[in-house]
Amino acid sequence: AGETWCIEVELTPKASMRTQQIISGLLNGPYAQVLYLCSPAALPVVTHAANRFRPEQAARMFIREIPPVALMPKAA
């Protein structure tokens, strides 16, 4: 109640430094919590970048893998 959450969806991995910059912007923004939904390919990069933040910042982040059923199959 009364909180603003950010939901970020990461389908393709970015460079670790770029991901860290994005996370920093979100954590320094008006959001109480940041939820990262990641494809299997992006999950390690986001997790690695998030681990570089102070524990009190990292505690506001939730990182989850996108369920495979939510990922659209590639066009043939």
C-alpha positions as CSV (number, residue, x, y, z in Angstrom):
1,A,0.0,0.0,0.0
2,G,1.4,3.3,-1.1
3,E,4.5,1.9,-2.7
4,T,5.7,2.2,-6.2
5,W,7.4,-0.8,-7.7
6,C,9.5,-1.1,-10.8
7,I,9.2,-4.2,-13.0
8,E,12.0,-4.6,-15.4
9,V,12.0,-7.3,-18.1
10,E,15.4,-8.4,-19.4
11,L,15.1,-10.7,-22.5
12,T,18.6,-10.3,-23.9
13,P,21.8,-9.9,-21.8
14,K,23.5,-6.5,-21.8
15,A,27.0,-5.8,-20.8
16,S,27.5,-6.1,-17.1
17,M,28.5,-2.4,-16.7
18,R,25.4,-1.2,-18.6
19,T,23.1,-3.5,-16.5
20,Q,24.7,-2.1,-13.3
21,Q,24.0,1.4,-14.5
22,I,20.4,0.6,-15.1
23,I,20.0,-1.1,-11.7
24,S,21.6,1.9,-10.1
25,G,19.2,4.3,-11.7
26,L,16.2,2.2,-10.6
27,L,17.5,1.9,-7.0
28,N,18.1,5.6,-6.9
29,G,14.6,6.4,-8.3
30,P,11.3,6.6,-6.6
31,Y,10.8,2.8,-6.4
32,A,10.3,1.0,-3.1
33,Q,11.1,-2.4,-4.8
34,V,12.6,-3.4,-8.1
35,L,11.5,-6.7,-9.7
36,Y,13.7,-8.0,-12.5
37,L,12.2,-10.7,-14.7
38,C,15.0,-12.3,-16.8
39,S,15.3,-14.7,-19.6
40,P,17.7,-17.6,-18.9
41,A,20.4,-15.9,-21.0
42,A,20.1,-12.6,-19.1
43,L,19.8,-14.0,-15.6
44,P,23.5,-14.5,-14.8
45,V,24.4,-10.9,-16.0
46,V,21.6,-9.3,-13.9
47,T,22.5,-11.4,-10.9
48,H,26.1,-10.6,-11.2
49,A,25.4,-6.8,-11.5
50,A,23.0,-6.8,-8.6
51,N,25.6,-8.5,-6.3
52,R,27.8,-5.5,-6.7
53,F,25.4,-3.2,-4.7
54,R,25.4,-2.7,-1.0
55,P,23.2,-5.2,1.0
56,E,20.6,-2.6,1.9
57,Q,20.2,-1.8,-1.8
58,A,20.2,-5.4,-3.0
59,A,17.5,-6.2,-0.4
60,R,15.1,-4.0,-2.5
61,M,15.7,-6.1,-5.6
62,F,14.0,-9.3,-6.6
63,I,15.4,-11.2,-9.5
64,R,13.4,-14.0,-11.1
65,E,13.7,-16.1,-14.2
66,I,10.9,-15.7,-16.7
67,P,8.9,-18.9,-16.9
68,P,9.7,-20.7,-20.3
69,V,6.0,-20.6,-21.2
70,A,6.1,-16.8,-21.2
71,L,8.9,-16.6,-23.7
72,M,7.6,-16.5,-27.3
73,P,9.1,-19.1,-29.6
74,K,11.3,-17.8,-32.4
75,A,9.7,-17.5,-35.8
76,A,10.6,-20.3,-38.2
